[in-house]
Amino acid sequence: MKSTPKEVGSRIRKLRKQKGIQLSYIAKQLGVCLDALYKWELGKNFPKHENLIKLAEILGTSVEYLLKGKSKIFVVLFWVEW
């Protein structure tokens, strides 16, 4: 299922606010202007692929979550015998 730019922007804004991250911090980290970030959050524009990857890292999530609203969770179990 493909999300609309507005849905992606809503997830970006929600995560940014939950983590208490300022738009100016993200803009500096990505090397983009504040206007670009406003447009992403409002769903009026979409981040480039490389910015989407960096944005997911900054927000502590996956690109998949930003794009689709869900993420895969991997569980690794180790069995060690002594």
C-alpha positions in Angstrom: 0.0 0.0 0.0 1.4 3.3 -1.1 1.1 6.4 1.2 0.3 9.8 0.0 2.8 12.7 0.5 0.5 14.1 3.2 0.6 10.8 5.2 4.4 10.6 4.9 4.6 14.2 6.1 2.3 13.5 9.0 4.6 10.6 10.1 7.7 12.8 9.8 6.1 15.6 11.9 4.7 13.2 14.5 8.1 11.5 15.1 10.0 14.8 15.1 7.6 16.2 17.7 7.7 13.0 19.8 11.5 13.1 19.9 11.5 16.9 20.5 13.7 17.6 17.5 13.6 21.1 16.0 13.2 21.6 12.3 16.3 23.8 12.3 18.4 20.8 13.6 17.1 18.5 10.8 17.6 21.2 8.2 21.2 21.6 9.3 21.9 17.9 9.3 20.4 17.4 5.9 21.7 20.6 4.3 18.3 21.8 3.3 16.3 24.9 4.0 13.5 25.1 6.5 11.0 25.8 3.7 11.7 22.3 2.3 11.0 20.7 5.6 7.8 22.5 6.1 6.7 21.3 2.7 7.6 17.7 3.5 5.6 17.8 6.7 2.6 19.4 5.0 2.7 16.8 2.2 3.3 19.5 -0.4 6.7 18.1 -1.5 8.6 14.9 -1.0 12.2 14.4 0.2 14.8 13.1 -2.2 15.8 9.5 -1.6 19.1 10.3 0.1 17.4 12.8 2.4 14.7 10.3 3.3 17.4 7.8 4.4 19.1 10.4 6.6 15.8 11.7 7.9 14.9 8.1 9.1 18.2 7.9 10.9 17.7 11.2 12.6 14.2 10.3 13.7 15.3 6.8 14.8 13.0 4.9 12.4 13.1 3.1 9.1 12.4 4.5 5.6 9.8 1.8 5.4 7.9 3.3 8.3 8.1 6.8 6.9 6.8 5.6 3.5 4.3 2.9 4.6 3.5 3.5 8.2 4.8 0.1 9.3 8.2 -1.5 9.9 9.4 -5.0 10.0 10.8 -6.1 13.3 13.6 -8.6 13.3 14.2 -10.7 16.4 17.5 -12.5 16.7 17.7 -15.3 19.2 21.0 -17.0 20.3 21.2 -20.4 21.9 24.4 -20.9 23.8 25.2 -24.1 25.6 27.9 -24.0 28.3 
